[in-house]
Amino acid sequence: MKNILLLLHDDVGQEARLQAALDLTRSLDGHLTCLDVAILPALMGDPYCQDGSAILLQEERAREDVNQSRIRERLDREDVSWEIAQVTGDLAPCLSDAAGLADLIVVNRKLDEFPYPDMANLVGELVVKSGKPVIAVPDDIRSFNAAGRAIVAWDGSPASMAALQAATPLLKLSESVIIVEIDDGSLKTPAREAAAYLSQHGIHALIRLEKSHGRSAGDILLSEIRDRSIDYLVMGGFGHRRFVEALFGGVTRTLLEKSPVPLFLAHG
Protein backbone atom coordinates (compact mmCIF):
# COMPACT_ATOMS: atom_id res chain seq x y z
CA MET A 1 0.00 0.00 0.00
CA LYS A 2 2.00 2.94 -1.35
CA ASN A 3 -0.03 5.00 -3.80
CA ILE A 4 -2.49 7.38 -2.13
CA LEU A 5 -5.07 9.22 -4.24
CA LEU A 6 -6.46 12.40 -2.66
CA LEU A 7 -9.43 14.46 -3.78
CA LEU A 8 -8.61 18.14 -3.95
CA HIS A 9 -11.53 20.54 -4.12
CA ASP A 10 -12.02 23.88 -2.42
CA ASP A 11 -14.62 22.87 0.17
CA VAL A 12 -14.85 22.66 3.96
CA GLY A 13 -13.54 19.09 4.06
CA GLN A 14 -10.36 19.63 2.07
CA GLU A 15 -8.09 20.39 5.04
CA ALA A 16 -9.15 17.19 6.81
CA ARG A 17 -8.60 15.14 3.65
CA LEU A 18 -5.21 16.70 3.05
CA GLN A 19 -3.94 16.19 6.59
CA ALA A 20 -5.10 12.57 6.64
CA ALA A 21 -3.54 11.87 3.25
CA LEU A 22 -0.22 13.44 4.26
CA ASP A 23 -0.10 11.39 7.46
CA LEU A 24 -0.96 8.19 5.57
CA THR A 25 1.65 8.88 2.90
CA ARG A 26 4.34 9.43 5.53
CA SER A 27 3.34 6.39 7.58
CA LEU A 28 3.30 4.11 4.54
CA ASP A 29 6.40 5.71 2.97
CA GLY A 30 4.27 6.21 -0.09
CA HIS A 31 3.46 8.63 -2.91
CA LEU A 32 0.61 11.13 -2.86
CA THR A 33 -1.37 11.85 -6.03
CA CYS A 34 -3.71 14.82 -5.71
CA LEU A 35 -6.61 15.07 -8.14
CA ASP A 36 -8.03 18.59 -8.26
CA VAL A 37 -11.57 18.32 -9.63
CA ALA A 38 -13.47 21.28 -11.04
CA ILE A 39 -17.01 19.96 -10.60
CA LEU A 40 -19.49 20.35 -13.43
CA PRO A 41 -22.54 22.45 -12.48
CA ALA A 42 -25.65 20.39 -11.83
CA LEU A 43 -27.49 21.88 -14.83
CA MET A 44 -24.59 21.58 -17.27
CA GLY A 45 -26.50 19.32 -19.65
CA ASP A 46 -29.68 21.39 -19.68
CA PRO A 47 -30.00 23.22 -23.04
CA TYR A 48 -32.07 25.95 -21.36
CA CYS A 49 -29.30 26.74 -18.86
CA GLN A 50 -26.21 26.61 -21.04
CA ASP A 51 -25.16 30.23 -20.59
CA GLY A 52 -25.56 30.16 -16.83
CA SER A 53 -23.87 26.77 -16.55
CA ALA A 54 -20.92 27.96 -18.62
CA ILE A 55 -20.44 30.93 -16.28
CA LEU A 56 -20.67 28.68 -13.21
CA LEU A 57 -18.12 26.28 -14.70
CA GLN A 58 -15.76 29.15 -15.50
CA GLU A 59 -16.02 30.36 -11.90
CA GLU A 60 -15.47 26.83 -10.58
CA ARG A 61 -12.35 26.38 -12.68
CA ALA A 62 -11.00 29.74 -11.53
CA ARG A 63 -11.53 28.75 -7.88
CA GLU A 64 -9.76 25.45 -8.43
CA ASP A 65 -6.83 27.14 -10.19
CA VAL A 66 -6.33 29.25 -7.07
CA ASN A 67 -6.87 26.22 -4.85
CA GLN A 68 -4.32 24.16 -6.75
CA SER A 69 -1.70 26.91 -6.56
CA ARG A 70 -2.23 27.20 -2.82
CA ILE A 71 -1.93 23.43 -2.32
CA ARG A 72 1.21 23.25 -4.46
CA GLU A 73 2.89 25.85 -2.26
CA ARG A 74 1.84 23.86 0.78
CA LEU A 75 3.08 20.51 -0.54
CA ASP A 76 6.44 22.02 -1.43
CA ARG A 77 6.97 22.38 2.31
CA GLU A 78 5.94 18.81 3.14
CA ASP A 79 8.30 15.83 3.35
CA VAL A 80 6.37 13.56 0.98
CA SER A 81 6.55 12.53 -2.66
CA TRP A 82 3.61 14.12 -4.49
CA GLU A 83 2.05 15.17 -7.78
CA ILE A 84 -1.09 17.06 -8.80
CA ALA A 85 -3.41 16.58 -11.76
CA GLN A 86 -6.44 18.69 -12.63
CA VAL A 87 -9.66 17.53 -14.31
CA THR A 88 -13.18 18.77 -14.90
CA GLY A 89 -16.20 16.54 -14.39
CA ASP A 90 -18.27 14.72 -11.79
CA LEU A 91 -16.42 13.53 -8.70
CA ALA A 92 -17.07 9.79 -8.77
CA PRO A 93 -16.09 9.08 -12.39
CA CYS A 94 -13.11 11.44 -12.21
CA LEU A 95 -11.73 9.74 -9.11
CA SER A 96 -12.54 6.24 -10.36
CA ASP A 97 -10.75 6.94 -13.65
CA ALA A 98 -7.69 8.20 -11.77
CA ALA A 99 -7.64 5.29 -9.32
CA GLY A 100 -6.27 2.61 -11.63
CA LEU A 101 -2.93 2.25 -9.84
CA ALA A 102 -3.98 3.80 -6.54
CA ASP A 103 -3.89 1.65 -3.42
CA LEU A 104 -6.13 3.92 -1.37
CA ILE A 105 -8.48 6.86 -2.01
CA VAL A 106 -8.95 9.63 0.57
CA VAL A 107 -12.23 11.58 0.72
CA ASN A 108 -14.60 12.79 3.46
CA ARG A 109 -17.29 10.63 5.05
CA LYS A 110 -19.76 13.49 4.57
CA LEU A 111 -19.81 17.26 4.42
CA ASP A 112 -22.23 19.29 6.46
CA GLU A 113 -22.27 22.36 4.23
CA PHE A 114 -24.48 22.96 1.19
CA PRO A 115 -24.29 22.71 -1.81
CA TYR A 116 -21.82 19.98 -2.68
CA PRO A 117 -20.10 17.62 -2.93
CA ASP A 118 -22.28 14.80 -1.59
CA MET A 119 -19.48 12.84 0.05
CA ALA A 120 -21.58 10.05 1.56
CA ASN A 121 -22.82 8.96 -1.85
CA LEU A 122 -19.38 9.54 -3.35
CA VAL A 123 -17.84 7.09 -0.87
CA GLY A 124 -20.32 4.41 -1.87
CA GLU A 125 -19.75 4.87 -5.58
CA LEU A 126 -15.97 4.85 -5.18
CA VAL A 127 -15.85 1.73 -3.03
CA VAL A 128 -18.09 -0.22 -5.36
CA LYS A 129 -17.14 1.15 -8.78
CA SER A 130 -13.40 1.75 -8.41
CA GLY A 131 -12.75 -1.49 -6.54
CA LYS A 132 -10.28 0.39 -4.33
CA PRO A 133 -10.41 0.83 -0.56
CA VAL A 134 -11.44 4.28 0.61
CA ILE A 135 -10.48 6.26 3.69
CA ALA A 136 -13.46 8.47 4.57
CA VAL A 137 -12.57 11.12 7.14
CA PRO A 138 -14.69 13.50 9.24
CA ASP A 139 -14.39 17.07 8.03
CA ASP A 140 -13.04 18.32 11.37
CA ILE A 141 -10.03 16.03 11.91
CA ARG A 142 -6.50 17.34 11.51
CA SER A 143 -4.49 14.10 11.54
CA PHE A 144 -4.60 10.37 10.85
CA ASN A 145 -2.85 8.30 13.50
CA ALA A 146 -1.79 5.18 11.62
CA ALA A 147 0.16 4.02 14.68
CA GLY A 148 -2.87 4.28 16.94
CA ARG A 149 -5.74 1.98 17.87
CA ALA A 150 -7.85 0.32 15.19
CA ILE A 151 -11.14 -1.55 15.22
CA VAL A 152 -12.12 -4.09 12.58
CA ALA A 153 -15.90 -4.48 12.30
CA TRP A 154 -16.56 -8.15 11.66
CA ASP A 155 -19.73 -9.90 10.58
CA GLY A 156 -18.15 -12.69 8.57
CA SER A 157 -19.38 -11.30 5.25
CA PRO A 158 -17.35 -11.14 2.02
CA ALA A 159 -17.29 -7.35 2.45
CA SER A 160 -15.72 -7.56 5.92
CA MET A 161 -13.17 -10.08 4.62
CA ALA A 162 -12.26 -7.78 1.74
CA ALA A 163 -11.85 -4.84 4.11
CA LEU A 164 -9.67 -6.85 6.50
CA GLN A 165 -7.36 -8.00 3.73
CA ALA A 166 -7.13 -4.57 2.11
CA ALA A 167 -6.35 -2.90 5.45
CA THR A 168 -3.66 -5.36 6.56
CA PRO A 169 -0.68 -3.16 5.50
CA LEU A 170 -2.16 -0.32 7.55
CA LEU A 171 -3.09 -2.51 10.51
CA LYS A 172 0.55 -3.62 10.73
CA LEU A 173 1.39 -0.08 11.84
CA SER A 174 -1.24 0.05 14.58
CA GLU A 175 -0.54 0.03 18.29
CA SER A 176 -3.50 -2.30 18.84
CA VAL A 177 -6.16 -4.00 16.73
CA ILE A 178 -9.53 -5.09 18.07
CA ILE A 179 -11.86 -7.25 16.01
CA VAL A 180 -15.44 -6.55 17.04
CA GLU A 181 -17.63 -9.49 16.10
CA ILE A 182 -21.28 -8.52 15.87
CA ASP A 183 -23.44 -11.63 15.70
CA ASP A 184 -27.08 -11.21 14.79
CA GLY A 185 -27.51 -14.95 14.36
CA SER A 186 -26.33 -15.08 10.74
CA LEU A 187 -22.56 -15.17 11.31
CA LYS A 188 -20.85 -17.82 9.15
CA THR A 189 -17.17 -16.99 9.52
CA PRO A 190 -16.20 -16.24 13.14
CA ALA A 191 -13.80 -13.52 14.20
CA ARG A 192 -11.23 -16.05 15.33
CA GLU A 193 -10.58 -16.82 11.67
CA ALA A 194 -10.01 -13.12 11.01
CA ALA A 195 -7.59 -13.00 13.96
CA ALA A 196 -5.77 -16.06 12.61
CA TYR A 197 -5.41 -14.35 9.24
CA LEU A 198 -3.92 -11.24 10.85
CA SER A 199 -1.55 -13.32 12.98
CA GLN A 200 -0.10 -14.77 9.78
CA HIS A 201 0.86 -11.21 8.91
CA GLY A 202 2.42 -10.52 12.29
CA ILE A 203 -0.58 -8.69 13.75
CA HIS A 204 -1.86 -9.72 17.17
CA ALA A 205 -5.54 -8.83 17.37
CA LEU A 206 -7.93 -8.99 20.31
CA ILE A 207 -11.49 -10.18 19.77
CA ARG A 208 -14.61 -8.69 21.29
CA LEU A 209 -17.84 -10.62 20.88
CA GLU A 210 -20.95 -8.46 20.79
CA LYS A 211 -24.55 -9.61 20.68
CA SER A 212 -26.93 -7.08 19.24
CA HIS A 213 -29.64 -7.41 21.95
CA GLY A 214 -31.80 -5.03 19.97
CA ARG A 215 -29.05 -2.48 19.39
CA SER A 216 -27.97 -1.68 15.86
CA ALA A 217 -24.49 -2.69 14.75
CA GLY A 218 -23.78 0.95 13.99
CA ASP A 219 -24.56 2.02 17.55
CA ILE A 220 -22.42 -0.81 18.94
CA LEU A 221 -19.45 0.29 16.85
CA LEU A 222 -19.89 3.95 17.76
CA SER A 223 -19.84 2.98 21.44
CA GLU A 224 -16.65 0.94 20.94
CA ILE A 225 -14.99 3.88 19.19
CA ARG A 226 -15.81 6.24 22.05
CA ASP A 227 -15.12 3.85 24.93
CA ARG A 228 -11.76 2.62 23.63
CA SER A 229 -10.33 5.85 22.17
CA ILE A 230 -10.13 4.31 18.72
CA ASP A 231 -8.23 6.14 15.96
CA TYR A 232 -9.83 4.52 12.91
CA LEU A 233 -12.28 1.79 11.97
CA VAL A 234 -12.06 -0.86 9.24
CA MET A 235 -15.26 -2.23 7.76
CA GLY A 236 -16.81 -3.63 4.62
CA GLY A 237 -19.04 -1.45 2.48
CA PHE A 238 -22.24 -3.05 1.32
CA GLY A 239 -22.99 -1.75 -2.16
CA HIS A 240 -26.45 -1.88 -3.73
CA ARG A 241 -27.28 -1.99 -7.42
CA ARG A 242 -29.39 1.16 -7.33
CA PHE A 243 -26.68 3.62 -6.43
CA VAL A 244 -28.86 6.72 -6.42
CA GLU A 245 -31.29 5.30 -3.83
CA ALA A 246 -28.94 3.70 -1.31
CA LEU A 247 -25.29 2.96 -1.83
CA PHE A 248 -24.63 1.34 1.51
CA GLY A 249 -26.55 -0.66 4.04
CA GLY A 250 -27.68 0.74 7.36
CA VAL A 251 -24.51 0.03 9.35
CA THR A 252 -22.22 1.77 6.90
CA ARG A 253 -24.66 4.62 6.43
CA THR A 254 -24.82 5.19 10.21
CA LEU A 255 -21.04 5.39 10.45
CA LEU A 256 -20.76 7.66 7.43
CA GLU A 257 -23.18 9.99 9.18
CA LYS A 258 -21.79 9.83 12.72
CA SER A 259 -18.29 8.36 13.03
CA PRO A 260 -15.89 10.66 14.89
CA VAL A 261 -12.90 8.80 13.40
CA PRO A 262 -11.79 7.92 9.86
CA LEU A 263 -13.36 4.89 8.21
CA PHE A 264 -11.42 2.42 6.08
CA LEU A 265 -13.96 0.93 3.66
CA ALA A 266 -13.67 -1.82 1.07
CA HIS A 267 -16.21 -3.80 -0.89
CA GLY A 268 -16.45 -7.58 -1.15
Secondary structure by P-SEA (a helix, b strand, c coil): ccbbbbbbccccaaaaaaaaaaaaaaaacbbbbbbbbbcccccccccccaaaaaaaaaaaaaaaaaaaaaaaaaaaacccccbbbbbbcccaaaaaaacccccbbbbbcccccccccaaaaaaaaaaccccbbbbbbcccccccccccbbbbbccccaaaaaaaaaaaaaaaaccbbbbbbbbcccccccaaaaaaaaaaacbbbbbbbbbcccccaaaaaaaaaaaacccbbbbbbbbccccccccccaaaaaaaaccccccccccc
